[in-house]
Amino acid sequence: MLPVYEKLFNLVLDTGVVPEHWTTGFLTPIFKGMGQMMDPQSYRPITILSCLGKLFTSILNERLTNFSNIYGIFYKNQAGFRNNISTVDHIFSLYYLINLMKKTKA
């Protein structure tokens, strides 16, 4: 099936036309397993998406990430949405700065 997927994905990339059912999700409530079954807060929503759409966006994301890394589009201190880079340091810095500001204004 790989050659079929390759032709299909290249056609989408060449034409810029993404099949609508690849972009449509169906929201389904899933019972959390606790609480009242009649209570809406006892459910969490999940989205059912097209497998082909998810595969296509995964490949596209990988290509864009590689391109961005090769050409240095990301700033060195950008941590969000990057592999093997944690946002924990940024969260700590922000937390520290907020506490520092609170102490200096008090």
Rosetta blueprint (number, residue, H / E / L):
1 M L
2 L H
3 P H
4 V H
5 Y H
6 E H
7 K H
8 L H
9 F H
10 N H
11 L H
12 V H
13 L H
14 D H
15 T H
16 G L
17 V L
18 V L
19 P L
20 E H
21 H H
22 W H
23 T H
24 T L
25 G L
26 F E
27 L E
28 T E
29 P E
30 I E
31 F E
32 K L
33 G L
34 M L
35 G L
36 Q L
37 M L
38 M L
39 D L
40 P H
41 Q H
42 S H
43 Y E
44 R E
45 P E
46 I E
47 T E
48 I E
49 L L
50 S L
51 C H
52 L H
53 G H
54 K H
55 L H
56 F H
57 T H
58 S H
59 I H
60 L H
61 N H
62 E H
63 R H
64 L H
65 T H
66 N H
67 F H
68 S H
69 N H
70 I H
71 Y L
72 G L
73 I L
74 F L
75 Y L
76 K L
77 N L
78 Q L
79 A L
80 G L
81 F L
82 R L
83 N L
84 N L
85 I L
86 S L
87 T L
88 V H
89 D H
90 H H
91 I H
92 F H
93 S H
94 L H
95 Y H
96 Y H
97 L H
98 I H
99 N H
100 L H
101 M H
102 K H
103 K H
104 T H
105 K H
106 A L
